[in-house]
Amino acid sequence: MTGAPDEHSSAPMPTRMSFASSEWARIRGSLGHLVQHLHEVPVLMIPVVRVARRAEFNSTRGQAHNWGSVIPATWSFMLAARERGLGTAWTVAHLTYEREMADLLGIPFNNTVQVALTPMAYTIGTDFKPAPRADGGSFSHWNHW
């Protein structure tokens, strides 16, 4: 991936996954497909958090409070959509241009924080299967770190 941070650089990694892995190649392909076809998606939902001022996100407590209200609600919405044959995806790439998106859509930027851009459409087929999962024991802790 051009422009991706080197795994040994001090830049924060957006994932724990190696950019050289086959898993990341599949994700990158999926992301590229979405970018090329986003304009074809019938519904683009942008969940938001309304705040008195954006500075509420300057503390860990403020972030936990605000994200903790909208992320579970959006996830529940996505699950309900799937139950009705609609596919969704959690994307955040547009947040690089959050102010421009706010201006374009008439969202008041000073007191409304965009959380995601969630495309939604009927799925093609229903042959979904569980995704491979990491062993929970490799990152779960009980009574100690």
N, C-alpha and C positions, 0 to 999 in steps of 0.2 A: 504494500500500500504506500504510494508516494506520499511523503509528508508525515507519515506515521512516526511517532517518537520511537527511538531506539530503546530496546528493553533495558539498556544499561545507562540511559541518560537520566538526568534529574527531573525531566518533565513527568508530570503525573500520568499514569497509564489509565485510559478509560476502561480497561478490562484487565483481569488477571491472566487472561488467555494470551498466549504468544501470537503475535501478528503473523508468524510463519506457519501456524498450525492449520490443519485441514478444517477444523471447526471454524476458525476465523475466516477462512476462504469461503465457506458456505454462507456465513453471516454477511460478508462483504458482497457476495453475489446477490443475496436477498435485498440488501440495502440498495445496491445499484439498480436492481429491478424496480424497487419502490420509487426511487428518484426519477427514473425514466417514465413511470406510469402514474405518478401522483396526480397529475392533472385529469386523469380519467376516473378518479375515485369520486363516487357520488356525494359522499358526506365526509367532511373534515371537521372533527370536533376538537375544540381547544378548551380543555378544562382550565379554570383560572382560580386564583385565590385573591379575594378582595381584602385589602389591608388599609389601615389608616395612613401608613406611609411605608414605602419600600424598605426603610431602615429596619423594620421589624425582622427582616431576614439577616441582619448583621450579627445575631447571636445564635449559638447552638440551640438555645431554648426557643427562640423565635422561629427558627427553621423547623424544629421538631413539632412545634405547635401548629404551624401553618401547613407543612407537608402532611402531617398526621391527619389532617381533616380532609384533604382532597385526594390523596393517593388511594386510600382504601375505597372511597366513593367511586373514583374512576375505574379502579380494578373491578369493583362489583358491577358497574355498568358494562364493562367489557365482557365479563362472564355472562351477564344477562343477554347481551347481544349474541354471544356464541350459542346460547341455548335456543335462540330464535333464528339460527342459520346465518348470522352475520359475523364476518371476520373483522377483527380490529388489530391494531398494532400500536404499541407505545413508542413514539418517536420524539426526539428532542432536538434534532438538527436545526430546526427553524429558530430555536432560542438564540442562536448567534445573531439573528436579526429581529429580536423581540420588539425593539422599539419601532422598527419599520413595519412589522406585522401589526402592532398596536395602531399605528397611524393608518395603515391600509384598511383595517377592520373597524376603526372607531372605538378601540378599547382604550379606556383611560389609563395611560401608562403609569402615572404617579401613584395610583393606589390599586392597581390590578396587575398581578404577576401571572404570566402564562406558565403552565406546568408542563404541557406536552402538546403534541399535534397527533391526533388519533384518527387515522383514516378508517372508514367503515364502509363495508359493502357485503353483498351476499357472496358466499364462498363458492369456489368452483370445486364441486365434489365434497364428499364427507368421509374420506379415508384418513381421518386424523388418527394418530397413535401417540402414546406417551413419548415424550422426548427423553433422551438419555439424561440421567441425573448424576451429579457428583455424589460420592459417598458422604452422607451427612456427618459421619464421624471425623472426617478430615477438617471440618470447620465448626463443629458444635462443641460446646464446652459445658461441663456440669460441675458446679461448685468450685471451679478454678479455671484459670485461663490456660 
